Structures are given as structure tokens and as C-alpha cells.
Amino acid sequence: MWSECSLFTQTAEHGYVICQYPQQIEELEFSILYSIQTLKLKNTLLFSVNTQFNKGIFIFTNVDAQQCEQLVNSDTIKILLQQAFFTLISQIKLAKQTDKALSLIHKFTTLSSLFKEYGSEWFWRLNPLMVFESINNIETIGNVYDQLFIGHKIEHIITNNEKQNIEKWQQFNKLVEEHNDFHNFEFEVEADKNFWVILSGKPLYNKLGHFLGYMGLAKNITISKQREFELQAQTLKAEEASQTKSKFLSVMSHEIRTPIHAVMGMIELLLDTELTPEQQQLVNYANSSTEILYGLITDVLDFSKIESGTVSCLKKPFDIKLLTENIVGQFNIIEKSDDILFTTHIDESIPQYVVGDQYRLGQVLFNIMSNAFKYTTHGQINLNVVLQNERLVFEVKDSGIGIAKKHLDLIFKPFSQVNDSINRKSEGVGLGLSISKNLLGIMGGEITVDTQLGLGSTFTISIPFEEAHVSDIVDNVIYTQSALTILVAEDNKTNQVLIKAYLEKLNHKVTLANHGREAIDLFSRKKFDLVLMDIMMPEMDGLTAAEYIRDELVSDVPIYALTANAEKDNKASCFKVGMNKVLTKPIKFQELEAALKGVFPR
């Protein structure tokens, strides 16, 4: 279209304009300079033609005055020009529509090409007999589907593995027999190379409501099923590895903890004898060390539990000052050095008894103190214990080598050490701080560090404070009750000695069995008030023996499990066979005494 000019406006208003003057011609020439008209204009007629939706102007060039008058006054010319204008407008519209249609065809062709190359969906139809009668699919694999599906029922094209899944196909057949919709029904098709499809369909009816079959959409899902099977195989492999690991840890836990339990028990018995003040102090240190050692071994064996957040902490009254003094005392003996000044301060406002997990807290404190001594060769180490904002705060400050800022995140990661040098004093597996942070998190506490390379470090531990009530504090006076006749099934000789000593200290009569089979034999020949049954024993384990006593000997005598594995699954197994209580090793004297209070002679 030409650009707007005053001559066009005049033509639209008056119907026509005759250009005879040079200035008029120049204006018109300028307006059509870049159009199809390039000739020098002379006498020119501009004639306006209008329709309902469009307006146009015809330009007649090089016409004389007489011709202009004839054109202007001729009704025939006007009609012809209107028809010509209408035809021209129609051609323009048609050209635009054609261009648009060609563009859509191009897009459709492109999408169709992509679908042919990558698509896996297709339409299908079943007749009233549930036989495939038509398939509309991409042509590249159409012949394969036609040969496999057309003229066959679904149950005739499935694999033998599918046919074994009777319940699945019974449910599907029930759906189609009742003419219900079905969605995302998967099955494997038998072919030269088996493949998987997924169907969704709905029933078809004619105007009279007669059933005509099914129609729906199908998709080849072979690739996704292969990935699914691979993932299942990997998951199964991981589960098997996890079970193997759990079994290994369970066995190792029992084998390693057993001698530690014995040491802890013997120390506890030793503490109850007459000792000199110096002997009493040394035994206290030994007792605290074995408890921390037990905690360390437990964490190493069950490190996966700590990472997954399944470790729990106890909330029991304990002597916080005694715990701190025992840990400090160990380092006064073990790490004694003239080059290091070790000082401690415990705020007097802290009560003697608080509620918490003394073993876990002791383990954390021991780890932090160990690091302080490990990386400090001279200078000083300070332990300060205070009560701040309802929290117990332990601050361990040293003048050791310090830690570079870039390594701060590394120190709390498992199996990581900042110092890579081969140094006997500072070697280790790198679990201490990682375990400590995890345990503090479980206790509702936190750990922070303020350090500078070459100038030392300050580790600050804080945990929620809860003072123990007087009624919660366990009295050390031996509970007096009637003597019980107790059968102890335990294969470890040291543990036999320990448990027997505990029970005899409480005036009970003890009979020992080395394994489950011997325990059953003794139980069937003698009357007992209680059975203490170790879980892992040779010949016959404790679970089997307990189940036999309940089912075959039909006895309701209380049976307490003795186990180093306090997992929920393990406890559940004990209760399942009829055991009444689970005692977790290492068994403390006071814990055993408390457990026996509900048992009476028969």
C-alpha cells in the first residue's frame, strides 16, 4: 500500500481528484516513489472506490481532460472498478490465508516428523468381542503393531510371565466385563523381542446404547520399564548389602562389647569394696574410661545409625560434677606434662545432679578434651563449665596449633582430618568431632568453634539444662527383697561370673547354663522364679530357647533377655517369643536390681 498523502484524503472525500498542476504531480510522485509505478506522471486521475470494510483508490495516469471526464461520469466504469477492487481485496485475503495455511502445514509437518522419529503412543480399538480391529500409529513401526495386535485378544499376545500374574488379569477382566474405564494398565507383549505397553481405554456405545467395544491410547514403555527393573535390582542389591552389613555389625557388636561389659561390671563390683582413697580415685578413672570406650566402640560399629539419625539418648539423673571430675582426672594422669598448664573451673551454681545421658555427654567431652591435648604441645588448656540461659555450657580452650578458617567445615565431617602429617600424637580415624556434633544434636545441644591458625582453639558445647528431682535420684542402698531362684543362660564365662556376683550380692540363688539347650534342660528339671537369657549363644540361641519354654513347657515364668543389641527390631523379636523384658548390656548393678523388683518367689 502507498503512503498517505493529501491527494488521497481529497479523493476519499470527493470521490475523485484530477491532477494537472506540477505541484500536485510532484506530491503524488513522491508518495509513490518506492511503489510499482516509476514513470513520470502527467495528467492523472485518482478515483475512490469503497466497500463495506475496505477503502481504495485507483490511479489513472497520462490521461487527457476529456478522458478524465468520461471516466468520472461513467456509471459502468464505477461498477467495473468496484468489482475489480473487490476481486483485488479477495486475492489479497486469499494470499494471506494461503501463507498462514502453508505456515501451519510446515509446523505440522515438522511436528509429525518428530513424532514419527521419537513418538511411542498410538490409538487402538477393540470390537465387542475384545479383539483388536484397528490401530492408528506412526508408520515407522506400524507393521510390527499391526501384526501383533490386529485380530487378537489381549490375553493372546501377553508373555508367559504375565499369564502367571493371575490376580492382575482377573482384576482387569472384571473391569472390561463390566464395561468400565481403565487407566495405565501395563503388560508385557510377547514378540521376537518382548516389549512393554501401557493401555488406557473407555467403552464405546452406539446411539441405542449397545456396546461397540473399547477405544483408547497405548504407549510403548519398554525403556522406562527397563530402567525400573534396573532400579529394582540396584535397590535389592543395596538392601542385601545393608542386611549383610547389619548382620556383621550385630555379630561384631556382640563379640567386641562382651569383654567390655565384663570389665565394666568387674570395676563396678570393685567400687563396692573397701578401697584406699587413692585406689578409689584410680578405679573411678578406670570406670569412666571404660564407659567412654564402650561409647566409642558403639558409635564406630553403629556409625550408619548415627548418620541416619536413629540413635537415641537417655534422660536419666546423673552426677554432672562427678562425671566432669572423672574425665578431668583421666587427662591429669594420661596427659600429664610440665609443658602444659591444665586448669578447670566448675561453676558452683550448677547442681550436683542433672537429667541427661551421662555416657553420651562424657563421650563428647572426652573427644573435645582429647583434641585439645592432641594438638597442644605447650601452653595451657582450660575447661570452664557454667550455667547460662538454662543451658549447661562447657568451654574447652587451648593454645595449640589452631585451625585455618578454610578448614572449619572439614573438621565436623566423618573420616576427615585437617592435619595430614604422619604424626603418632595426632593420628586417628577422624570420627570424634563428627560423632560429637551428631550426639549433641540428638541431645538438643550444639557445638561451636572459635579458632585461629597458630593461636589455638576454643570449642564450646551447650546442652539443655534440667535439674534432677530428689525423688529421681537412685538411692545407693541395696534393695531388700525375698531371695529368688534365677536361671542365667550366658555362654561367656566372664559375664557368667559378673552376673552371678551381681545376683548373689542381692541374696539370690543362681544356676548357670552355657547355652539355650542346657537352659531348657535345667528349666524342665528345676523350679525357677526368673530366667535371664542371653540372645546369642551356641547350640541354641536365646530366642529359640525362650519360645520352647513358652510353647512346649507351657510356662509363664518371667524371662528377661540379655543383649548388646538394643535395636527396635531385636527387642520386637524378644517380645514376639514371649520374653517379658529386654536388658541391654552393659548391665549396671542398679539397673539389674531395679529390673528384679517386680519379680516375686513362686
HELIX and SHEET records of a PDB file:
HELIX    1   1 SER A    6  HIS A   14  1                                   9    
HELIX    2   2 PRO A   22  SER A   31  1                                  10    
HELIX    3   3 ALA A   65  ASN A   73  1                                   9    
HELIX    4   4 ASP A   75  TYR A  118  1                                  44    
HELIX    5   5 GLY A  142  PHE A  149  1                                   8    
HELIX    6   6 ILE A  154  HIS A  156  5                                   3    
HELIX    7   7 ASN A  160  GLN A  164  1                                   5    
HELIX    8   8 ILE A  166  GLU A  177  1                                  12    
HELIX    9   9 THR A  222  LEU A  271  1                                  50    
HELIX   10  10 PRO A  277  LEU A  301  1                                  25    
HELIX   11  11 PHE A  303  SER A  308  1                                   6    
HELIX   12  12 ILE A  320  ILE A  334  1                                  15    
HELIX   13  13 GLN A  358  LYS A  374  1                                  17    
HELIX   14  14 LYS A  405  HIS A  407  5                                   3    
HELIX   15  15 LEU A  410  PHE A  412  5                                   3    
HELIX   16  16 ARG A  424  SER A  426  5                                   3    
HELIX   17  17 GLY A  432  ILE A  442  1                                  11    
HELIX   18  18 VAL A  470  ASP A  472  5                                   3    
HELIX   19  19 LYS A  493  LYS A  505  1                                  13    
HELIX   20  20 GLY A  516  ARG A  525  1                                  10    
HELIX   21  21 GLY A  542  ASP A  551  1                                  10    
HELIX   22  22 LYS A  568  LYS A  576  1                                   9    
HELIX   23  23 PHE A  589  ALA A  595  1                                   7    
HELIX   24  24 LEU A  596  GLY A  598  5                                   3    
SHEET    1   A 3 TYR A  16  CYS A  19  0                                        
SHEET    2   A 3 THR A  44  ASN A  50 -1                                        
SHEET    3   A 3 LYS A  55  PHE A  60 -1                                        
SHEET    1   B 5 PHE A 132  ASN A 136  0                                        
SHEET    2   B 5 GLU A 121  LEU A 126 -1                                        
SHEET    3   B 5 PHE A 211  ASN A 220 -1                                        
SHEET    4   B 5 PHE A 195  TYR A 205 -1                                        
SHEET    5   B 5 PHE A 182  VAL A 189 -1                                        
SHEET    1   C 2 LYS A 316  ASP A 319  0                                        
SHEET    2   C 2 TYR A 353  GLY A 356 -1                                        
SHEET    1   D 5 ILE A 340  ILE A 346  0                                        
SHEET    2   D 5 GLY A 379  GLN A 388  1                                        
SHEET    3   D 5 ARG A 391  ASP A 398 -1                                        
SHEET    4   D 5 GLY A 456  PRO A 464 -1                                        
SHEET    5   D 5 GLU A 446  GLN A 452 -1                                        
SHEET    1   E 5 LYS A 509  ALA A 513  0                                        
SHEET    2   E 5 THR A 485  ALA A 489  1                                        
SHEET    3   E 5 LEU A 530  ASP A 534  1                                        
SHEET    4   E 5 ILE A 559  THR A 563  1                                        
SHEET    5   E 5 LYS A 581  THR A 584  1                                        
END                                                                             
